[in-house]
Amino acid sequence: MTHDSAQLARAERWVRASCWIGAVTDAGASIQMLFPRVFAFAYRPYGFSPGPDFRFAMGMGASLMLGWTALLLWATRRPIERRGVLLLTAVPVIVGLVVNEIAGLADGFLPLGPLAPVFVLQLVLSTLFVVSYVMAARARGSG
């Protein structure tokens, strides 16, 4: 195996693993969105009493989250060519979630304690996705 093909294979493994990790994370998030009790357990919102408006909005979000799960799994089939899905997952998806969570914190809906590990997870995922994307772009350029 040449250096270029080894670099390409390594980048492919990183992108594929990143997509799988993102897909599993998104599938878990969709469960929180579909089941208000799971959401309440995870985020500990103040005065939480989910009505039809909450369930409707979260149902819309869950369908998009499940769609993104499928998109990440699709990207694993041709990871180098579809590496751009990782950047789209970092920005706008993860950044948008962070902005929404900060708004929930600022509005007094969510406490900081349960959000802290979520913010760490989002930072780790974003870093993983960007690093994997860059590795794939470099490997493709050299291969």
N, C-alpha and C positions, 0 to 999 in steps of 0.2 A: 504494500500500500504506500503510495507516495505521500509526501507531506501535505500536498493540496487535497488529496482525497481523504486523508486522515482528518484534516481540519474540517472538511465538509461533513464528514460522518459525525464528528464531535458536535458541530453546530446543529446538525439535524437532531441529534439526541437531546440537546439543550432546548431547542424550540419545541420538540415533541413533548418533553417532560413539562415545560412551562405551560403548554396548552392543556395538558391533562390536569395539572395542578389548578389552573384557572377554571377549567370545566367543573371539577369537583367542588371548588369554592363557590362557583356560581350556582350549581345545583343545590348546595347547602343554603345559599342565600334565598333561593326561590322557595325552599321549604319554610323559612322564616316569614316570607311574604304571604304564603298561602295559608298559614296557620297562625292566627293572632296570638295564641298562647305561647307558641315557640318564640315569636317576636318579643312578647312581653318578658319571657324568661331571659332572653339574650340581652335585651337593651334596657330593661327596667325603667320604662318611661313613666313619668310622673302623671298621675291621674288618668291612666290609660283605660278607656272604655270604647273599644272599637265598635263603630256603627257601620251601617251599610256604605257610607262614604269611604271609610278607611278600607273596608274589604274590597270595594270596587277599585279604588286606586291601587291597592297592593296587588289585586288580581291582574290589573293591566301591567304593572311592573314585573310581576312574576312571569307573565308570558314572554316579556322581553328578555328577562334573565334566562329563562329556559331556551329561548332562541339563541342567546349569546353562548350558552353552554354548547348547543349544537354547532354553532359556528366555530368555536374553539376545537371541538372534536373533528370537525371537517378539516381544519387546518393541520391536524396531525397526519392526514393522509398525504400531504405534499408540504412538509414543514418549511423547507427553504423557500419555495415559491410563494407560500401563503404567510410568510413571517410577518407581514404588515398587520395581520389580525392582532398581533401582540401589542403593537403601538396603539392601535385603536382601542384596545382593552385598557391600556394605561391612561390614554387621553383620547376621548373624553369620558370613558366609562368610569374608571376608578376616580379620576379627579372630580367628576360630577357627583359620585357618591360621597366623597369627602366633603364637598361643598354643601350637599344636602344634610349630612350629619352635623356639620358645624352650625348650619341654620337651626337644626333641631336642638342643638345644645344652647345656642343663643336665645332661642324662643322659650327656653325652660322646659322643653318637652322631654329631652334626654339628659341623663346625668353623665358626667365625664367618665366615671369609673368603668362602666361597661364599654364605653367608646374607645378607651385607651388601647386595649388589645386589638380592636378593629383597625384603628389607625396604624398600629405596628404591622398588622397583617397586610394592609393596603400598601404601606411603604415597601415591605419585603416583596410583595407580588409585583409592584411597579418596577422595582429595581431588577428583579428576575426577568421580567418581560423585556425591558430595555436592553439589558446585557445580552439576553438570548437573541434579540433582534440584531444587535450590532455584530455579534459573533456570526450569525447567518449571512449578514450583508457582506462582511469581510471574507468569509469562506466562499461565497458565491463569486465575489470579485476576483478571488485568487484561483478559482477552479475552472 
